[in-house]
């Protein structure tokens, strides 16, 4: 059946059709070339890319510009620091200040983006000079580099062997699962993640010390790659991550963790030198200024002493030679950032599946005020990864130089 519209009806609906068509053109042109980041774990996300004129319909005329606008949102749980944005592939622009910038507007400070914050970025590019009638497509990449961190915590219930056996017999607790998947409380939405397996309870045996091994898996779950600057070369190092582990609990310390053994530190006189003391002090300074917890005790030559003094809530650190000597024999913190002289590098590279697994051995010593007299307690392990990361988004710009009619 065929319908014929009257002139009055056609006149009434024609403006509506034109408006709908105009909106469709605007919506299509604004979305050309967009490729949203596929991972929700990048820390930063590139959103709402808009190109004007439309990316595939640009008439390249001298003195005119193309506008590239997008948003950067921090979708992770950490603050992004030292954020830098660069357009690559814009080879007709010689002035790098046009294609490289820190986020705007200038605030708090300009190169940091807090969790949940959004920044709008705009690049204004001059048109390339092309021969008359020529059409050229340029592949363009938005590349964002930023410093980010991922933290994780596990809490392991601990008890003496006597208390454990009694609780098992009474049905108050289950037998130890030696290879349990431990729940990690970790920063959400970050490019790196931590997985841990090991005993789900720390049973302190009737002996001079008890060792328990936990296997730490660090994985790259983002779309990019860590490119942290090496403290040895001073250059970005593909896959490099600074990893710090910290154990807190009565009499607990590391005999080894993530490839570094405490005996390596004890055998290196550097750590009782002025520079070594400074390295250890800087390492403790970061954790105590951020976590604000009291120092534990260590038994040195039969005497219990604190290995560090600090200003509570601040960053004042006081370390002497004897305290550092105590630390290197009974390390509670091991950081590849500060102990890189001895720490095997931790790298997350594509050829290794973007992950690495290494063991951490926690030792608890029994002392008069220790576990034999305790009904129970907990062992806490904290993990922090600091790294520089990058993400990219690709799109095309197609320029056509119009034919000038004489």
C-alpha positions in Angstrom: 0.0 0.0 0.0 1.3 3.4 -0.9 0.7 6.6 1.2 0.8 10.1 -0.3 1.5 12.9 2.1 -0.2 16.2 1.7 1.8 19.4 1.2 0.8 20.6 4.7 2.1 17.4 6.4 5.3 17.4 4.4 6.0 21.0 5.5 5.3 20.0 9.1 7.7 17.1 9.3 10.5 18.4 7.1 12.2 20.5 9.9 12.1 17.4 12.2 13.8 15.3 9.5 16.5 17.9 9.0 17.2 18.2 12.7 17.5 14.4 13.1 19.8 14.2 10.1 22.0 17.0 11.5 22.3 15.3 14.9 23.2 12.1 13.2 26.0 13.7 11.3 27.4 15.4 14.4 27.3 12.2 16.4 29.0 10.1 13.7 31.7 12.7 13.1 32.5 13.0 16.8 33.0 9.3 17.2 35.2 8.6 14.1 38.5 6.8 15.0 37.6 6.1 18.6 39.1 3.0 20.2 38.2 2.9 23.9 40.7 1.2 26.3 39.7 -2.4 26.8 41.0 -2.9 30.4 39.4 -1.4 33.5 42.8 -1.9 35.2 44.9 0.7 33.5 44.8 3.2 36.4 44.2 6.0 33.8 41.6 5.7 31.1 41.3 7.7 27.8 37.7 8.6 27.2 35.4 10.6 24.9 37.9 11.2 22.0 36.5 14.0 19.7 38.1 15.2 16.5 37.1 18.4 14.7 36.9 18.5 11.7 35.8 14.8 11.5 38.9 12.5 11.4 38.1 11.2 7.9 36.9 14.4 6.3 39.6 17.0 7.0 40.3 19.5 4.3 44.0 20.5 4.7 44.2 24.2 4.2 47.1 26.4 5.2 46.5 28.4 8.4 43.7 26.1 9.6 43.8 23.6 12.5 42.5 20.2 13.6 41.3 19.9 17.2 41.8 16.7 19.2 40.0 16.6 22.5 39.7 13.8 25.0 39.3 13.1 28.7 41.7 11.3 31.1 40.0 9.7 34.1 41.8 8.0 37.0 39.7 4.9 37.4 42.1 3.2 39.8 42.5 3.5 43.6 45.9 5.3 43.6 47.0 8.8 42.6 48.7 9.1 39.2 51.8 11.2 39.5 54.1 12.8 36.8 51.4 12.4 34.1 52.6 13.2 30.6 50.6 13.0 27.4 52.2 12.8 23.9 50.8 12.5 20.4 53.1 10.4 18.2 52.8 10.1 14.4 52.3 13.8 14.0 55.5 14.0 11.9 54.5 17.3 10.1 54.7 19.2 13.4 58.2 20.1 14.4 57.4 22.0 17.6 57.2 19.3 20.3 55.6 21.6 22.8 52.5 21.3 20.6 52.4 17.5 20.8 53.5 17.0 24.4 51.9 18.4 27.5 51.0 17.8 31.2 47.3 17.7 32.1 45.4 20.9 32.3 44.0 22.9 34.0 46.9 23.8 36.3 45.9 22.6 39.7 47.0 20.4 42.7 49.8 20.2 41.1 49.2 20.0 37.3 51.0 16.7 36.8 49.0 14.7 39.4 45.5 13.2 38.9 43.8 11.9 42.0 41.6 8.7 42.1 38.3 9.5 40.5 39.4 12.8 39.0 39.0 13.7 35.3 41.1 16.0 33.2 40.2 17.4 29.7 43.0 17.5 27.2 43.1 19.4 23.9 45.7 19.4 21.2 45.5 22.0 18.4 47.4 20.9 15.4 48.2 22.9 12.3 47.2 21.3 9.0 50.0 19.5 7.1 51.1 21.0 3.8 50.1 18.5 1.0 50.2 18.7 -2.8 47.0 19.8 -4.4 44.4 17.0 -4.6 46.5 14.6 -2.4 44.8 12.5 0.3 47.0 11.2 3.1 46.1 9.1 6.2 48.3 9.4 9.3 48.2 6.8 12.1 48.2 8.7 15.3 48.8 7.5 18.9 48.0 9.1 22.2 50.6 7.9 24.6 50.3 8.6 28.4 53.0 7.8 30.9 52.5 8.1 34.6 53.8 6.9 38.0 51.4 4.6 39.8 51.4 2.3 42.8 49.7 -0.9 43.8 49.4 -2.0 47.4 48.3 -5.3 49.0 47.9 -6.6 52.5 47.4 -10.1 53.9 46.5 -11.0 57.4 47.4 -14.5 58.6 46.1 -15.8 62.0 48.9 -17.1 64.2 49.0 -19.3 67.2 51.4 -21.5 69.2 51.6 -25.2 68.3 50.0 -26.1 71.7 47.1 -23.8 71.1 46.6 -25.0 67.6 46.5 -28.7 68.5 44.0 -27.9 71.3 41.7 -25.9 69.0 41.8 -28.6 66.3 40.8 -31.3 68.9 38.0 -29.0 70.1 36.8 -28.4 66.6 37.5 -24.6 66.9 39.8 -24.5 63.8 40.6 -26.5 60.7 43.9 -28.1 59.9 46.4 -25.8 58.1 46.0 -25.7 54.4 49.6 -25.4 53.2 48.9 -24.1 49.7 45.9 -22.0 50.3 45.0 -19.1 48.0 45.3 -16.2 50.5 42.9 -13.3 50.3 44.8 -10.1 49.3 43.3 -6.7 50.2 44.7 -4.7 47.3 44.3 -1.4 45.5 41.6 -1.7 42.9 41.7 -0.7 39.2 45.5 -0.7 39.0 47.7 -2.1 36.1 49.4 -4.6 38.4 48.0 -7.2 40.8 49.2 -9.5 43.6 48.3 -13.1 44.2 49.6 -15.1 47.2 49.5 -18.8 48.1 50.8 -20.4 51.3 49.7 -21.6 54.7 46.4 -20.1 55.8 47.6 -20.2 59.5 50.9 -19.5 61.0 51.5 -22.1 63.6 54.6 -21.3 65.8 56.4 -24.6 66.6 58.2 -25.6 69.8 61.6 -24.7 68.5 64.0 -21.8 68.3 62.3 -20.5 65.2 59.5 -21.3 62.7 59.7 -20.7 58.9 56.7 -20.4 56.6 57.0 -19.9 52.8 54.5 -17.7 50.8 54.6 -17.6 47.0 54.0 -14.1 45.6 52.7 -13.7 42.0 52.9 -10.2 40.5 50.9 -9.8 37.2 50.5 -7.1 34.6 46.7 -6.9 34.1 46.7 -3.6 32.3 46.9 -2.8 28.5 50.4 -1.2 28.7 53.8 -2.0 30.2 55.8 -0.8 33.2 58.8 1.4 32.0 60.3 2.4 35.4 63.6 4.2 35.4 66.4 2.0 36.5 68.4 3.3 39.5 71.5 1.7 37.9 71.3 3.1 34.3 69.1 6.1 34.9 67.1 5.1 31.8 63.5 3.6 31.5 63.7 -0.2 31.8 60.9 -2.2 30.1 59.0 -4.3 32.7 60.8 -2.9 35.7 58.8 -2.7 39.0 60.0 -1.6 42.4 58.7 -4.1 44.9 58.6 -3.7 48.7 57.5 -6.3 51.2 57.0 -5.6 54.9 56.1 -8.1 57.6 54.7 -7.1 61.0 54.0 -9.4 63.9 55.7 -10.5 67.2 59.2 -11.8 66.4 58.5 -11.9 62.7 61.1 -11.0 60.0 62.1 -12.2 56.5 64.9 -14.6 55.8 64.3 -14.0 52.1 61.7 -12.4 49.9 61.3 -12.0 46.1 64.8 -13.2 45.5 66.7 -11.2 48.2 68.1 -13.1 51.1 68.8 -11.5 54.5 72.2 -13.1 54.5 73.1 -11.1 51.4 72.5 -7.9 53.3 74.4 -9.1 56.4 77.4 -10.0 54.2 77.5 -6.5 52.5 79.4 -3.9 54.6 77.8 -1.2 52.5 74.7 -1.3 54.8 76.7 -0.2 57.8 78.4 2.6 55.9 77.0 6.2 55.9 75.4 5.6 52.4 74.0 2.3 53.5 72.4 3.7 56.6 70.9 6.5 54.5 69.4 3.9 52.1 67.9 1.9 54.9 66.6 5.1 56.5 65.0 6.2 53.3 63.3 2.9 52.9 61.8 3.0 56.4 60.9 6.7 56.1 58.5 6.0 53.2 56.6 3.2 55.1 56.4 4.8 58.5 55.4 8.2 57.2 52.6 6.6 55.2 51.5 3.8 57.4 52.2 5.5 60.7 52.7 2.3 62.8 55.1 1.6 65.6 58.3 -0.2 65.1 58.7 -3.8 66.2 61.3 -5.3 68.4 64.3 -7.5 67.5 66.5 -9.6 69.6 70.2 -8.6 69.1 72.8 -10.4 71.1 70.2 -11.5 73.7 68.7 -8.0 74.1 65.4 -6.7 72.7 65.7 -3.3 71.0 63.9 -1.1 68.5 65.9 -0.8 65.3 64.4 2.5 64.2 63.2 5.7 65.9 61.0 8.1 64.1 58.6 11.0 64.6 55.1 9.6 64.8 53.1 10.9 61.9 56.2 12.5 60.3 59.3 11.3 58.4 62.1 11.7 60.9 64.3 8.7 60.9 67.2 7.9 63.2 69.5 5.0 62.4 72.9 4.1 63.9 75.4 1.5 62.9 74.2 -1.0 65.5 70.5 -0.6 64.5 71.4 -1.1 60.9 73.4 -4.2 61.8 70.3 -5.4 63.6 68.1 -4.6 60.5 70.3 -6.5 58.0 70.2 -9.6 60.3 66.5 -9.4 61.0 64.9 -7.5 58.1 61.3 -6.6 58.4 61.2 -4.5 55.2 62.9 -5.5 51.9 62.6 -3.0 49.0 64.1 -3.4 45.6 64.0 0.4 45.2 66.5 1.0 48.0 68.3 -2.3 48.1 68.9 -2.6 44.3 72.6 -3.3 44.9 71.5 -6.8 46.0 67.9 -7.2 44.9 67.3 -9.2 41.7 65.3 -7.0 39.3 61.6 -7.7 39.1 60.4 -7.4 35.5 57.0 -8.1 34.0 57.7 -8.7 30.3 55.4 -10.1 27.6 57.6 -13.1 27.0 57.1 -14.2 30.6 53.3 -13.8 30.3 53.5 -10.4 32.1 53.9 -12.1 35.4 56.6 -13.2 37.9 56.4 -15.5 40.9 58.9 -15.6 43.8 58.8 -17.0 47.4 58.9 -15.0 50.6 60.0 -16.8 53.8 58.8 -15.4 57.1 60.5 -16.5 60.3 59.2 -16.2 63.8 61.6 -16.5 66.7 60.3 -17.7 70.1 61.3 -15.5 73.0 60.2 -15.3 76.6 57.4 -12.8 75.9 56.6 -14.6 72.7 54.4 -17.1 71.1 54.6 -19.8 73.7 52.8 -17.5 76.1 50.3 -16.1 73.6 46.7 -17.4 73.0 46.9 -16.1 69.4 47.8 -13.2 67.2 48.2 -12.2 63.6 51.0 -11.8 61.1 50.5 -9.0 58.6 52.4 -8.7 55.3 52.2 -5.5 53.3 53.3 -5.2 49.7 53.8 -2.1 47.7 54.7 -1.8 44.0 55.9 1.5 42.6 56.3 1.9 38.8 56.0 4.1 35.8 53.4 2.8 33.4 52.1 3.8 29.9 48.9 3.3 28.0 48.1 4.2 24.3 45.1 4.8 22.1 45.4 4.8 18.3 43.3 6.5 15.6 43.7 7.8 12.1 43.6 11.3 10.7 42.9 11.6 7.0 43.8 14.9 5.3 42.8 15.9 1.7 44.3 19.0 0.1 41.6 20.6 -2.0 42.0 21.3 -5.7 42.3 25.0 -6.3 40.4 26.0 -9.4 41.9 28.8 -11.5 
